[in-house]
Amino acid sequence: MITFRSDATADIMMFDDVAKRMMAILGKDDTERGIVTVEQLPDAIARLKAAIAEDHARHAGEQEQPKTEEVPGGGQRAYVGLAQRIVPLLEMFECSLKAGKPIVWGV
């Protein structure tokens, strides 16, 4: 699990594979520790919003979403779409920008 933290909001915990996907969207290396500075937040927010729009466009017209998805290393978990995974992080980033607080993980 990777926990994203900001002094402006509650923590957000994500499975490693999901968090690393978010880091890739943000243009960040998937390191154990990291930061999105206040100065980087506007670009990060734009990237997250673009990923949500892309995910919605990719799945437009689909009748049903899968019920489960494979977990790296084996196993299954309930399927959660990319846009659904991004929304809490997007809200954290927007609140952090408003409060002028960075976001960190792995600390």
C-alpha distance (Angstrom), angle and dihedral (degrees) to the residues before:
residue distance angle dihedral
M1 . . .
I2 3.77 . .
T3 3.79 120.6 .
F4 3.78 122.0 -151.2
R5 3.82 111.5 -153.0
S6 3.77 135.6 -167.2
D7 3.78 131.5 166.5
A8 3.81 86.8 -133.1
T9 3.82 98.5 59.9
A10 3.77 146.4 16.7
D11 3.80 117.8 -76.6
I12 3.80 120.8 -90.8
M13 3.80 118.6 -146.0
M14 3.80 121.6 -159.8
F15 3.76 135.0 176.3
D16 3.81 110.6 -99.9
D17 3.81 94.6 -109.2
V18 3.80 92.5 50.5
A19 3.82 93.2 45.5
K20 3.80 91.0 49.7
R21 3.80 89.2 52.1
M22 3.81 89.0 52.5
M23 3.80 90.1 49.4
A24 3.80 89.9 52.7
I25 3.82 90.4 51.4
L26 3.80 88.4 50.3
G27 3.80 91.5 49.7
K28 3.80 90.9 -116.3
D29 3.79 127.6 135.2
D30 3.79 113.4 -108.7
T31 3.77 93.6 -114.4
E32 3.79 126.9 153.8
R33 3.79 89.9 -113.6
G34 3.75 129.8 31.4
I35 3.76 149.0 145.7
V36 3.77 140.1 -142.5
T37 3.78 104.4 -154.5
V38 3.78 122.6 -144.4
E39 3.81 87.8 -107.3
Q40 3.83 90.5 54.6
L41 3.81 95.1 48.5
P42 3.85 98.2 86.8
D43 3.82 91.4 54.9
A44 3.81 91.3 43.1
I45 3.81 90.8 51.6
A46 3.81 90.8 49.7
R47 3.83 90.3 50.4
L48 3.81 92.3 50.3
K49 3.81 92.1 48.6
A50 3.81 90.7 48.7
A51 3.82 90.6 50.8
I52 3.82 90.5 51.6
A53 3.82 91.2 50.5
E54 3.81 91.0 47.2
D55 3.80 91.7 49.3
H56 3.81 91.8 49.7
A57 3.81 90.9 48.7
R58 3.81 91.9 48.0
H59 3.80 92.0 53.5
A60 3.80 98.8 38.0
G61 3.77 111.0 132.1
E62 3.79 95.6 16.7
Q63 3.77 110.5 136.7
E64 3.79 98.7 -155.8
Q65 3.76 137.6 18.7
P66 3.80 120.0 -140.3
K67 3.80 114.6 -92.0
T68 3.81 94.9 -140.3
E69 3.78 139.5 19.2
E70 3.78 132.7 -156.6
V71 3.77 119.5 -101.6
P72 3.81 118.5 -137.9
G73 3.77 107.1 -100.5
G74 3.79 92.8 27.9
G75 3.75 137.6 -62.3
Q76 3.78 135.9 78.5
R77 3.79 136.5 -95.8
A78 3.77 134.2 -179.3
Y79 3.79 111.9 -76.4
V80 3.79 115.8 -107.6
G81 3.79 117.7 179.9
L82 3.78 121.8 -124.1
A83 3.81 93.6 -112.7
Q84 3.81 90.2 53.0
R85 3.78 90.3 51.6
I86 3.82 92.9 49.1
V87 3.83 98.8 50.1
P88 3.84 97.7 75.8
L89 3.80 90.6 46.5
L90 3.80 91.1 47.7
E91 3.80 90.4 52.1
M92 3.81 89.8 49.6
F93 3.79 91.2 50.8
E94 3.82 93.2 48.2
C95 3.83 92.3 49.2
S96 3.80 90.9 46.1
L97 3.79 91.7 51.4
K98 3.79 91.0 49.9
A99 3.82 90.6 49.9
G100 3.80 94.0 41.8
K101 3.82 92.9 -121.6
P102 3.82 127.6 138.4
I103 3.80 124.8 -129.9
V104 3.78 120.9 -126.4
W105 3.77 136.9 -179.3
G106 3.78 133.9 -164.4
V107 3.80 95.3 29.6
